[in-house]
Amino acid sequence: MNIKTFKVEEWMNEHEKTAIFNIADTCVNTLSLDELFSLTNTNKYEFFEKISEKKLGYGYIQGSPDYKKGICKLYKDLKPENVISTNGAAGANYLAFYSLVNPGDRVISIIPTYQQLYSIPESFNADVQYLRLKPENNFLPDLDELKRLITKNTKLICLNNPNNPTGALIPDDILKEIIKIADGIHILCDEVYRGLNPDCEYQTSITDIYNKGISICSMSKIFSLAGLRLGWIASKDKDVIKKCLKHREYNIISCGVLDEIFAAYALEHAEQIINRNIQIIKENLNILDNWVKEQKQYSYIKPKSGTTALIFYDFSMPSDEFCEKLQKEKGVFVTPGFCFEMENCFRIGYAGEKTEFINGLKKLEEFANELKMQESLL
Ligand SMILES: Cc1ncc(COP(=O)(O)O)c(C=O)c1O
């Protein structure tokens, strides 16, 4: 089976180890277990004493009850039977496409987004159509374009809300319009950044308002625990859950017992972790916004939510060359627009460690000044 290279993952693999200033990462400043225990006032020795007794069998095949209970609390009216535990959101997306998409089915996916949402269905020979998010629409979906793309063969509409890389957040009224247009077609919404809003409001999930909605999420971004490699599929559609479980048997049997214990524990303390993370996002977004305002060669559309922004630059240089040169000369690691089928821009992750972020921005500015100078000498 042919599948396109996963550009963003390939770029991250090749560049993250040599970065001095990593401002490409999309997780909110990752937690160690010590930090997690300190945030939640827990005695780690007592905690480990308890989990050491656990038998390391397969555990609960479809996900532990405590883990699922914690997930349900993040949604409106969600029940444990609506949830499937997966190997990260990456595993959740893959499993959903593998279970629901047949060759020839039309799948409509927004772009730019995480490449899984279009390249996986393409690899299954689906008829994938792109719904392009444009800066002039603040990177929100064009509803007339969506209407035009829907045919009687349309199986799935793929959204990513909040959006990686643009940080756009679909407001509830537009989400409801999309549901009206979908009119019974399943909507898969990758919600791995859900709730990471500087203004701290509850973010509606697709499953809160649409029975044919499929929410994909994980412990990686919102809870800063990507190393657990745990995520989930949530849907109120029993048929979706049944099909995904059937395919999952061939794929993972169950997720890690220890991973689910840590995830359930983090979810029990969701409020503390989310409050910490929103604080980081608020502060760093403010720093980014003030920085962009002072830049002559960089501009952006301020993100509304999530952990990433697309920064446009005023140089005629392909984005991979720009980012390669930037890292080589200044040690700054960002992700080129070409990983998202865009040019003259790069993605920045602004939710990492504050000092590294500030220093990375300074180096970005230096780089632009030097490029400008070189241009003027030509
Ligand atoms: C939109 C989106 N979906 C899914 C993933 C994969 O996340 P996970 O670590 O949960 O597998 C990412 C990771 O960057 C992402 O940005």
The ligand as a Gaussian input file, in Angstrom:
#p B3LYP/6-31G(d) Opt

LIG

0 1
 C       -3.890000      17.743000      14.898000
 C       -3.099000      16.603000      15.471000
 N       -3.672000      15.395000      15.544000
 C       -3.013000      14.331000      16.038000
 C       -1.708000      14.449000      16.491000
 C       -1.019000      13.251000      17.064000
 O       -1.053000      13.355000      18.473000
 P       -0.733000      12.175000      19.470000
 O        0.542000      12.531000      20.147000
 O       -1.867000      12.146000      20.447000
 O       -0.651000      10.916000      18.713000
 C       -1.061000      15.684000      16.408000
 C        0.350000      15.834000      16.812000
 O        1.014000      16.802000      16.566000
 C       -1.785000      16.794000      15.906000
 O       -1.235000      18.016000      15.824000

